[in-house]
Amino acid sequence: MPTSFTGENIIYKYLDSNIFALATINKVDDLIFYLINGVSGKIIYKFIEKKVRLDLSIDMILTENTFIVSF
């Protein structure tokens, strides 16, 4: 994985190829998105959209450095 050095921090240029996206819904119609590392099982990122209309489709695209969701 290509890296660049900033002081003592390592900044990764591209996302890990083992990451996948998962969407869940709770009881109050909140849509919860997770980006998960498929090898370690670690949740990389989580965010919540409140009061989503569940009668419409949910589309997700995950590429090297972009996550796009439409609902």
Distance bins in CASP14 RR format, pairs under 12 A and 6 or more apart:
PFRMAT RR
TARGET T0000
AUTHOR 0000-0000-0000
RMODE 2
METHOD distances of the structure
MODEL  1
1 10 0 0 0 0 1 0 0 0 0 0 0
1 11 0 0 0 0 0 1 0 0 0 0 0
1 12 1 0 1 0 0 0 0 0 0 0 0
1 13 1 0 0 1 0 0 0 0 0 0 0
1 14 1 0 0 1 0 0 0 0 0 0 0
1 15 0 0 0 0 1 0 0 0 0 0 0
1 16 1 0 0 1 0 0 0 0 0 0 0
1 17 0 0 0 0 1 0 0 0 0 0 0
1 18 0 0 0 0 0 1 0 0 0 0 0
1 64 0 0 0 0 0 1 0 0 0 0 0
1 65 0 0 0 0 0 1 0 0 0 0 0
2 10 0 0 0 0 0 1 0 0 0 0 0
2 11 0 0 0 0 0 1 0 0 0 0 0
2 12 1 0 0 1 0 0 0 0 0 0 0
2 13 1 0 1 0 0 0 0 0 0 0 0
2 14 1 0 0 1 0 0 0 0 0 0 0
2 15 0 0 0 0 0 1 0 0 0 0 0
2 64 0 0 0 0 0 1 0 0 0 0 0
2 65 0 0 0 0 0 1 0 0 0 0 0
3 9 0 0 0 0 0 1 0 0 0 0 0
3 10 1 0 1 0 0 0 0 0 0 0 0
3 11 1 0 0 1 0 0 0 0 0 0 0
3 12 1 0 1 0 0 0 0 0 0 0 0
3 13 1 0 0 1 0 0 0 0 0 0 0
3 14 0 0 0 0 1 0 0 0 0 0 0
4 10 1 0 0 1 0 0 0 0 0 0 0
4 11 1 0 1 0 0 0 0 0 0 0 0
4 12 0 0 0 0 1 0 0 0 0 0 0
4 13 1 0 0 1 0 0 0 0 0 0 0
4 14 0 0 0 0 0 1 0 0 0 0 0
5 11 1 0 0 1 0 0 0 0 0 0 0
5 12 0 0 0 0 0 1 0 0 0 0 0
5 13 0 0 0 0 0 1 0 0 0 0 0
6 12 0 0 0 0 0 1 0 0 0 0 0
6 13 0 0 0 0 0 1 0 0 0 0 0
12 19 0 0 0 0 0 1 0 0 0 0 0
12 44 0 0 0 0 0 1 0 0 0 0 0
12 64 0 0 0 0 0 1 0 0 0 0 0
12 65 0 0 0 0 1 0 0 0 0 0 0
13 64 0 0 0 0 1 0 0 0 0 0 0
13 65 0 0 0 0 1 0 0 0 0 0 0
14 63 0 0 0 0 1 0 0 0 0 0 0
14 64 1 0 1 0 0 0 0 0 0 0 0
14 65 1 0 0 1 0 0 0 0 0 0 0
14 66 0 0 0 0 0 1 0 0 0 0 0
15 21 0 0 0 0 0 1 0 0 0 0 0
15 35 0 0 0 0 1 0 0 0 0 0 0
15 36 0 0 0 0 0 1 0 0 0 0 0
15 37 0 0 0 0 1 0 0 0 0 0 0
15 44 0 0 0 0 1 0 0 0 0 0 0
15 45 0 0 0 0 0 1 0 0 0 0 0
15 62 0 0 0 0 1 0 0 0 0 0 0
15 63 0 0 0 0 1 0 0 0 0 0 0
15 64 1 0 1 0 0 0 0 0 0 0 0
15 65 1 0 1 0 0 0 0 0 0 0 0
15 66 0 0 0 0 1 0 0 0 0 0 0
15 67 0 0 0 0 1 0 0 0 0 0 0
16 35 0 0 0 0 1 0 0 0 0 0 0
16 36 0 0 0 0 0 1 0 0 0 0 0
16 37 1 0 0 1 0 0 0 0 0 0 0
16 38 0 0 0 0 1 0 0 0 0 0 0
16 39 0 0 0 0 1 0 0 0 0 0 0
16 40 0 0 0 0 1 0 0 0 0 0 0
16 41 0 0 0 0 0 1 0 0 0 0 0
16 42 0 0 0 0 0 1 0 0 0 0 0
16 44 1 0 0 1 0 0 0 0 0 0 0
16 45 0 0 0 0 0 1 0 0 0 0 0
16 62 0 0 0 0 0 1 0 0 0 0 0
16 64 0 0 0 0 1 0 0 0 0 0 0
16 65 0 0 0 0 0 1 0 0 0 0 0
17 37 0 0 0 0 0 1 0 0 0 0 0
17 38 0 0 0 0 1 0 0 0 0 0 0
17 39 0 0 0 0 1 0 0 0 0 0 0
17 62 0 0 0 0 0 1 0 0 0 0 0
17 63 0 0 0 0 0 1 0 0 0 0 0
17 64 0 0 0 0 1 0 0 0 0 0 0
17 65 0 0 0 0 0 1 0 0 0 0 0
18 35 0 0 0 0 0 1 0 0 0 0 0
18 36 0 0 0 0 1 0 0 0 0 0 0
18 37 1 0 1 0 0 0 0 0 0 0 0
18 38 1 0 1 0 0 0 0 0 0 0 0
18 39 1 0 1 0 0 0 0 0 0 0 0
18 40 0 0 0 0 1 0 0 0 0 0 0
18 41 0 0 0 0 1 0 0 0 0 0 0
18 42 0 0 0 0 0 1 0 0 0 0 0
18 44 0 0 0 0 1 0 0 0 0 0 0
18 62 0 0 0 0 0 1 0 0 0 0 0
19 34 0 0 0 0 0 1 0 0 0 0 0
19 35 1 0 1 0 0 0 0 0 0 0 0
19 36 1 0 0 1 0 0 0 0 0 0 0
19 37 1 0 1 0 0 0 0 0 0 0 0
19 38 1 0 0 1 0 0 0 0 0 0 0
19 39 0 0 0 0 1 0 0 0 0 0 0
19 40 0 0 0 0 0 1 0 0 0 0 0
19 41 0 0 0 0 0 1 0 0 0 0 0
19 42 0 0 0 0 1 0 0 0 0 0 0
19 43 0 0 0 0 0 1 0 0 0 0 0
19 44 1 0 0 1 0 0 0 0 0 0 0
19 45 0 0 0 0 1 0 0 0 0 0 0
19 62 1 0 0 1 0 0 0 0 0 0 0
19 63 0 0 0 0 0 1 0 0 0 0 0
19 64 0 0 0 0 1 0 0 0 0 0 0
19 65 0 0 0 0 0 1 0 0 0 0 0
19 66 0 0 0 0 0 1 0 0 0 0 0
19 67 0 0 0 0 1 0 0 0 0 0 0
20 33 0 0 0 0 0 1 0 0 0 0 0
20 34 0 0 0 0 1 0 0 0 0 0 0
20 35 1 0 0 1 0 0 0 0 0 0 0
20 36 1 0 1 0 0 0 0 0 0 0 0
20 37 0 0 0 0 1 0 0 0 0 0 0
20 38 1 0 0 1 0 0 0 0 0 0 0
20 39 0 0 0 0 0 1 0 0 0 0 0
20 41 0 0 0 0 1 0 0 0 0 0 0
20 43 0 0 0 0 0 1 0 0 0 0 0
20 44 0 0 0 0 1 0 0 0 0 0 0
20 45 0 0 0 0 0 1 0 0 0 0 0
20 60 0 0 0 0 1 0 0 0 0 0 0
20 62 1 0 0 1 0 0 0 0 0 0 0
20 67 0 0 0 0 0 1 0 0 0 0 0
21 32 0 0 0 0 0 1 0 0 0 0 0
21 33 1 0 0 1 0 0 0 0 0 0 0
21 34 1 0 0 1 0 0 0 0 0 0 0
21 35 1 0 1 0 0 0 0 0 0 0 0
21 36 1 0 0 1 0 0 0 0 0 0 0
21 37 0 0 0 0 0 1 0 0 0 0 0
21 38 0 0 0 0 0 1 0 0 0 0 0
21 43 0 0 0 0 0 1 0 0 0 0 0
21 44 0 0 0 0 1 0 0 0 0 0 0
21 45 0 0 0 0 1 0 0 0 0 0 0
21 46 0 0 0 0 0 1 0 0 0 0 0
21 47 0 0 0 0 0 1 0 0 0 0 0
21 58 0 0 0 0 0 1 0 0 0 0 0
21 59 0 0 0 0 0 1 0 0 0 0 0
21 60 1 0 1 0 0 0 0 0 0 0 0
21 61 0 0 0 0 1 0 0 0 0 0 0
21 62 1 0 1 0 0 0 0 0 0 0 0
21 63 0 0 0 0 0 1 0 0 0 0 0
21 66 0 0 0 0 0 1 0 0 0 0 0
21 67 1 0 0 1 0 0 0 0 0 0 0
21 68 0 0 0 0 1 0 0 0 0 0 0
21 69 0 0 0 0 1 0 0 0 0 0 0
22 31 0 0 0 0 0 1 0 0 0 0 0
22 32 0 0 0 0 1 0 0 0 0 0 0
22 33 1 0 0 1 0 0 0 0 0 0 0
22 34 1 0 1 0 0 0 0 0 0 0 0
22 35 0 0 0 0 1 0 0 0 0 0 0
22 36 1 0 0 1 0 0 0 0 0 0 0
22 37 0 0 0 0 0 1 0 0 0 0 0
22 38 0 0 0 0 0 1 0 0 0 0 0
22 41 0 0 0 0 0 1 0 0 0 0 0
22 43 0 0 0 0 1 0 0 0 0 0 0
22 44 0 0 0 0 0 1 0 0 0 0 0
22 45 0 0 0 0 0 1 0 0 0 0 0
22 46 0 0 0 0 1 0 0 0 0 0 0
22 47 0 0 0 0 0 1 0 0 0 0 0
22 58 0 0 0 0 0 1 0 0 0 0 0
22 60 0 0 0 0 1 0 0 0 0 0 0
22 62 0 0 0 0 0 1 0 0 0 0 0
22 67 0 0 0 0 0 1 0 0 0 0 0
22 69 0 0 0 0 0 1 0 0 0 0 0
23 30 0 0 0 0 0 1 0 0 0 0 0
23 31 1 0 0 1 0 0 0 0 0 0 0
23 32 1 0 0 1 0 0 0 0 0 0 0
23 33 1 0 1 0 0 0 0 0 0 0 0
23 34 1 0 0 1 0 0 0 0 0 0 0
23 35 0 0 0 0 0 1 0 0 0 0 0
23 36 0 0 0 0 0 1 0 0 0 0 0
23 46 0 0 0 0 0 1 0 0 0 0 0
23 47 0 0 0 0 0 1 0 0 0 0 0
23 48 0 0 0 0 0 1 0 0 0 0 0
23 49 0 0 0 0 1 0 0 0 0 0 0
23 52 0 0 0 0 1 0 0 0 0 0 0
23 54 0 0 0 0 0 1 0 0 0 0 0
23 57 0 0 0 0 0 1 0 0 0 0 0
23 58 1 0 1 0 0 0 0 0 0 0 0
23 59 0 0 0 0 0 1 0 0 0 0 0
23 60 1 0 0 1 0 0 0 0 0 0 0
23 62 0 0 0 0 0 1 0 0 0 0 0
23 67 0 0 0 0 0 1 0 0 0 0 0
23 69 1 0 0 1 0 0 0 0 0 0 0
23 70 0 0 0 0 0 1 0 0 0 0 0
23 71 0 0 0 0 1 0 0 0 0 0 0
24 30 0 0 0 0 1 0 0 0 0 0 0
24 31 1 0 0 1 0 0 0 0 0 0 0
24 32 1 0 1 0 0 0 0 0 0 0 0
24 33 0 0 0 0 1 0 0 0 0 0 0
24 34 1 0 0 1 0 0 0 0 0 0 0
24 36 0 0 0 0 0 1 0 0 0 0 0
24 43 0 0 0 0 0 1 0 0 0 0 0
24 46 0 0 0 0 0 1 0 0 0 0 0
24 47 0 0 0 0 0 1 0 0 0 0 0
24 48 0 0 0 0 1 0 0 0 0 0 0
24 49 0 0 0 0 0 1 0 0 0 0 0
24 52 0 0 0 0 0 1 0 0 0 0 0
24 54 0 0 0 0 0 1 0 0 0 0 0
24 58 0 0 0 0 0 1 0 0 0 0 0
25 31 1 0 1 0 0 0 0 0 0 0 0
25 32 1 0 0 1 0 0 0 0 0 0 0
25 33 0 0 0 0 0 1 0 0 0 0 0
25 48 0 0 0 0 0 1 0 0 0 0 0
25 49 0 0 0 0 0 1 0 0 0 0 0
25 50 0 0 0 0 0 1 0 0 0 0 0
25 51 0 0 0 0 0 1 0 0 0 0 0
25 52 1 0 0 1 0 0 0 0 0 0 0
25 53 0 0 0 0 0 1 0 0 0 0 0
25 54 1 0 0 1 0 0 0 0 0 0 0
25 58 0 0 0 0 1 0 0 0 0 0 0
25 71 0 0 0 0 0 1 0 0 0 0 0
26 32 1 0 0 1 0 0 0 0 0 0 0
26 48 0 0 0 0 1 0 0 0 0 0 0
26 49 0 0 0 0 0 1 0 0 0 0 0
26 50 0 0 0 0 0 1 0 0 0 0 0
26 51 0 0 0 0 0 1 0 0 0 0 0
26 52 0 0 0 0 0 1 0 0 0 0 0
26 54 0 0 0 0 0 1 0 0 0 0 0
27 54 0 0 0 0 0 1 0 0 0 0 0
28 48 0 0 0 0 0 1 0 0 0 0 0
28 49 0 0 0 0 0 1 0 0 0 0 0
28 50 0 0 0 0 1 0 0 0 0 0 0
28 51 1 0 0 1 0 0 0 0 0 0 0
28 52 0 0 0 0 0 1 0 0 0 0 0
28 54 0 0 0 0 0 1 0 0 0 0 0
29 48 0 0 0 0 0 1 0 0 0 0 0
29 49 0 0 0 0 1 0 0 0 0 0 0
29 50 0 0 0 0 1 0 0 0 0 0 0
29 51 1 0 1 0 0 0 0 0 0 0 0
29 52 1 0 1 0 0 0 0 0 0 0 0
29 53 1 0 0 1 0 0 0 0 0 0 0
29 54 1 0 1 0 0 0 0 0 0 0 0
29 55 0 0 0 0 0 1 0 0 0 0 0
29 56 0 0 0 0 0 1 0 0 0 0 0
29 71 0 0 0 0 0 1 0 0 0 0 0
30 46 0 0 0 0 0 1 0 0 0 0 0
30 47 0 0 0 0 0 1 0 0 0 0 0
30 48 1 0 1 0 0 0 0 0 0 0 0
30 49 1 0 0 1 0 0 0 0 0 0 0
30 50 1 0 1 0 0 0 0 0 0 0 0
30 51 1 0 0 1 0 0 0 0 0 0 0
30 52 1 0 0 1 0 0 0 0 0 0 0
30 53 0 0 0 0 0 1 0 0 0 0 0
30 54 0 0 0 0 0 1 0 0 0 0 0
30 71 0 0 0 0 0 1 0 0 0 0 0
31 46 0 0 0 0 0 1 0 0 0 0 0
31 47 0 0 0 0 1 0 0 0 0 0 0
31 48 1 0 0 1 0 0 0 0 0 0 0
31 49 1 0 1 0 0 0 0 0 0 0 0
31 50 0 0 0 0 1 0 0 0 0 0 0
31 51 0 0 0 0 1 0 0 0 0 0 0
31 52 1 0 1 0 0 0 0 0 0 0 0
31 53 0 0 0 0 1 0 0 0 0 0 0
31 54 0 0 0 0 1 0 0 0 0 0 0
31 56 0 0 0 0 0 1 0 0 0 0 0
31 58 1 0 0 1 0 0 0 0 0 0 0
31 60 0 0 0 0 0 1 0 0 0 0 0
31 69 0 0 0 0 1 0 0 0 0 0 0
31 70 0 0 0 0 0 1 0 0 0 0 0
31 71 1 0 0 1 0 0 0 0 0 0 0
32 43 0 0 0 0 0 1 0 0 0 0 0
32 45 0 0 0 0 0 1 0 0 0 0 0
32 46 1 0 0 1 0 0 0 0 0 0 0
32 47 1 0 0 1 0 0 0 0 0 0 0
32 48 1 0 1 0 0 0 0 0 0 0 0
32 49 1 0 0 1 0 0 0 0 0 0 0
32 50 0 0 0 0 0 1 0 0 0 0 0
32 52 0 0 0 0 1 0 0 0 0 0 0
32 58 0 0 0 0 0 1 0 0 0 0 0
32 69 0 0 0 0 0 1 0 0 0 0 0
33 43 0 0 0 0 0 1 0 0 0 0 0
33 44 0 0 0 0 0 1 0 0 0 0 0
33 45 0 0 0 0 1 0 0 0 0 0 0
33 46 1 0 0 1 0 0 0 0 0 0 0
33 47 1 0 1 0 0 0 0 0 0 0 0
33 48 1 0 0 1 0 0 0 0 0 0 0
33 49 1 0 0 1 0 0 0 0 0 0 0
33 52 0 0 0 0 0 1 0 0 0 0 0
33 58 0 0 0 0 1 0 0 0 0 0 0
33 60 1 0 0 1 0 0 0 0 0 0 0
33 62 0 0 0 0 0 1 0 0 0 0 0
33 67 1 0 0 1 0 0 0 0 0 0 0
33 68 0 0 0 0 0 1 0 0 0 0 0
33 69 1 0 0 1 0 0 0 0 0 0 0
33 71 0 0 0 0 0 1 0 0 0 0 0
34 41 0 0 0 0 0 1 0 0 0 0 0
34 42 0 0 0 0 0 1 0 0 0 0 0
34 43 1 0 1 0 0 0 0 0 0 0 0
34 44 0 0 0 0 1 0 0 0 0 0 0
34 45 1 0 0 1 0 0 0 0 0 0 0
34 46 1 0 1 0 0 0 0 0 0 0 0
34 47 0 0 0 0 1 0 0 0 0 0 0
34 48 0 0 0 0 0 1 0 0 0 0 0
34 60 0 0 0 0 0 1 0 0 0 0 0
34 62 0 0 0 0 0 1 0 0 0 0 0
34 67 0 0 0 0 0 1 0 0 0 0 0
34 69 0 0 0 0 0 1 0 0 0 0 0
35 41 0 0 0 0 0 1 0 0 0 0 0
35 42 0 0 0 0 1 0 0 0 0 0 0
35 43 1 0 0 1 0 0 0 0 0 0 0
35 44 1 0 1 0 0 0 0 0 0 0 0
35 45 1 0 1 0 0 0 0 0 0 0 0
35 46 1 0 0 1 0 0 0 0 0 0 0
35 47 0 0 0 0 1 0 0 0 0 0 0
35 60 0 0 0 0 0 1 0 0 0 0 0
35 62 1 0 0 1 0 0 0 0 0 0 0
35 65 0 0 0 0 0 1 0 0 0 0 0
35 66 0 0 0 0 0 1 0 0 0 0 0
35 67 1 0 0 1 0 0 0 0 0 0 0
35 69 0 0 0 0 0 1 0 0 0 0 0
36 42 1 0 0 1 0 0 0 0 0 0 0
36 43 1 0 1 0 0 0 0 0 0 0 0
36 44 1 0 0 1 0 0 0 0 0 0 0
36 45 0 0 0 0 1 0 0 0 0 0 0
36 46 0 0 0 0 1 0 0 0 0 0 0
36 62 0 0 0 0 0 1 0 0 0 0 0
36 67 0 0 0 0 0 1 0 0 0 0 0
37 43 0 0 0 0 1 0 0 0 0 0 0
37 44 1 0 1 0 0 0 0 0 0 0 0
37 45 0 0 0 0 0 1 0 0 0 0 0
38 44 0 0 0 0 1 0 0 0 0 0 0
44 62 0 0 0 0 0 1 0 0 0 0 0
44 67 0 0 0 0 0 1 0 0 0 0 0
45 62 0 0 0 0 0 1 0 0 0 0 0
45 67 0 0 0 0 1 0 0 0 0 0 0
46 67 0 0 0 0 0 1 0 0 0 0 0
47 67 0 0 0 0 1 0 0 0 0 0 0
47 69 0 0 0 0 1 0 0 0 0 0 0
49 58 0 0 0 0 1 0 0 0 0 0 0
49 69 0 0 0 0 1 0 0 0 0 0 0
49 70 0 0 0 0 0 1 0 0 0 0 0
49 71 1 0 0 1 0 0 0 0 0 0 0
51 71 0 0 0 0 0 1 0 0 0 0 0
52 58 0 0 0 0 1 0 0 0 0 0 0
52 69 0 0 0 0 0 1 0 0 0 0 0
52 70 0 0 0 0 0 1 0 0 0 0 0
52 71 1 0 1 0 0 0 0 0 0 0 0
53 71 1 0 0 1 0 0 0 0 0 0 0
54 71 0 0 0 0 1 0 0 0 0 0 0
55 71 0 0 0 0 0 1 0 0 0 0 0
56 70 0 0 0 0 1 0 0 0 0 0 0
56 71 1 0 0 1 0 0 0 0 0 0 0
57 69 0 0 0 0 0 1 0 0 0 0 0
57 70 0 0 0 0 1 0 0 0 0 0 0
57 71 1 0 0 1 0 0 0 0 0 0 0
58 68 0 0 0 0 0 1 0 0 0 0 0
58 69 1 0 0 1 0 0 0 0 0 0 0
58 70 1 0 0 1 0 0 0 0 0 0 0
58 71 1 0 1 0 0 0 0 0 0 0 0
59 67 0 0 0 0 0 1 0 0 0 0 0
59 68 0 0 0 0 1 0 0 0 0 0 0
59 69 1 0 0 1 0 0 0 0 0 0 0
59 70 1 0 1 0 0 0 0 0 0 0 0
59 71 1 0 0 1 0 0 0 0 0 0 0
60 66 0 0 0 0 0 1 0 0 0 0 0
60 67 1 0 0 1 0 0 0 0 0 0 0
60 68 1 0 0 1 0 0 0 0 0 0 0
60 69 1 0 1 0 0 0 0 0 0 0 0
60 70 1 0 0 1 0 0 0 0 0 0 0
60 71 0 0 0 0 1 0 0 0 0 0 0
61 67 1 0 0 1 0 0 0 0 0 0 0
61 68 1 0 1 0 0 0 0 0 0 0 0
61 69 1 0 0 1 0 0 0 0 0 0 0
61 70 0 0 0 0 1 0 0 0 0 0 0
62 68 1 0 0 1 0 0 0 0 0 0 0
62 69 0 0 0 0 1 0 0 0 0 0 0
END
